[in-house]
Amino acid sequence: MNELCRLHQIHMGYGREVVLRGVDLPIQRGSILGLVGENGSGKSTLLKILSGVLRPDSGDLRGAGGRPRVGYMPENCQWYPYLSGAQVLRYFASYVSASVNDQQAILTRVGLWEARDKKVAAYSKGMKQKLGLAQALLGAPELLVLDEPTNGLDPRGIIDFYRILREHAQAGATIVLSSHLLAEIEDHITHVAFLRDGRILRSGACSQLVEHCGLPSRVFIRDEGDVAFLQPVLRSQGWGVESSDHGIEVLLPRREVGSLLRAIAGVRGDVGDIEIRHAGLNDLYLHTFGVRSMAAPAASAVVDVRRNGDV
Amino acid sequence: MEPLRAALHIAAKEMSAHLRSWWIVIMGGVCALLSGLIGTYGFSFAAGPAGAESVLVSLLHLQLYIVPLLGLLLAYDAVLGERESGMFDLHLSLGVSRWTFLIGKWIGLYVCLAIAVAPGMLLQVYAFHVAGGGAGTFAALLLYCGILASAIVSTGLLISSCSLNRGTVVSLAIGSWIVLVVLLDFLVIGLLSATGGDVPDWLVNGLILVNPLGSYRLLTYAHFFPEQVEPLLHVRSVGVVAALLMLGLWVTVPMLLAGRRLRSIHRPVDYRSQSPAL
């Protein structure tokens, strides 16, 4: 996977308010990058710079092949209420020379074909979001920039939305999207960038970041009977072990989960229930932002515990 | 898309947006009604040149109220609405420049304004013709009216670009209409009254010229009634050229300021190519 483009040392402010402070962000070709951060962290500004709407105070966009074709979906787009969905799409299609067939295919793909002749004023928020996606897809863009794209979509709409994104990513498009919903984007993004106070705290491929941060997988072992006898066996392997509801919880690197299962099978083959939870975007977020989870110890603390071999 | 085509595309959309709304029809109807009344009023004086002059003076004043009112009403939302709805950002992401966007808006609004005043103008043509006015005189009136409309549309676009706060923009539009149509004239009249006319020509001329409506009035009066205007309005040293120049500035300067304002808010991205070794 090579870089499509790179935001290089981006500084940006509105008047006296500094919004972005030296952002460096490579964007890998064919990736789906999730931009995650608190409100006011600079996500929308960064997306506007990426889509060509804003020029930063300093820094620039760099790319090997010049400026990529961009499809941009702004946050909370209101569209032209007096036009129908099809008319809105036709209006914007003219700028990218998208054919009528393309417009029809896109309207069908995003699920707006039936409502194409309805005035946008009568559209629900979810339908406006779908229209936003349709507009962004016009002209087969190399880079899709989507600001909070699933706001207002129903569950079915969200599933369809990510299916469409995956199809486009598989076809070679690069996608950058912002969202507050970690659980929603987790299964769909390949890369993530965490933004706080205008700075990128951490970015990269999700799996690599989890590994790099040493975030452990959690294996919950539950049984009707007592499984406490497993604790010393597992601790002897160097894994962190804690008591949990109706069983024990083991903290270990993802690559060692197989070894754990073999070890359990070696001691007792009929353990009732084993649940494996690999560290994900939520753990990465908590780790990056230094937030201590209510449900579990912070990942950094877990790593320290394991290193000390004590719980 | 090429800039010119993009501008015309935006203009067509702007026209379609305004022509769908009822108020432009209503304003056009009001304009037509006023024109009809003035025409009728003009007939009541006398037929022939005197009647034509009465109608002409009335029509000149009617344009002074109607054109700025309609122009500002049409234009105040032109940029503000697009920025509020996110459509302006979308245009920029599609490679439409701020200037293309503004010029497209300007063309669309200008045509809409022309359509709004057209019914009134048709009645005026008829009234003017019946009163004995010549076609050439009316063509000149149309030309000056067109220049005034250009200045008002530019001013409206500047006002619309000034802020993202709708209340501020509406206040600016209403305030501008009051200042241009009423207050600046009162200022000149008040100054002349207070000093008994003992005011330097350059000051009176300047105060008249700085107002696009004043320039328009000066231009039309200097064209149609030169012998009456000169002693009354201290225009001895002010010619048609100066008034035209001033109106030209009112067309271009607000557009430049609007472009500058949008540029300061939404600056275009400078995309740097980099070697593939990146």
Interface residues (C-beta under 8 A of the other chain):
Chain A: E3 R6 K48 I49 S51 G52 V53 L54 R55 P56 D60 L61 R62 G63 A64 G65 G66 R67 V70 Y72 P74 E75 N76 C77 Q78 W79 Y80 Y82 Y91 F92 S94 Y95 V96 S97 Q135 V145
Chain B: M1 A6 H9 K13 A17 R20 S21 E84 S85 G86 M87 D89 L90 H91 L92 S93 L94 G95 V96 H266 R267 P268 V269 D270 Y271 R272 S273 Q274 S275 P276 L278
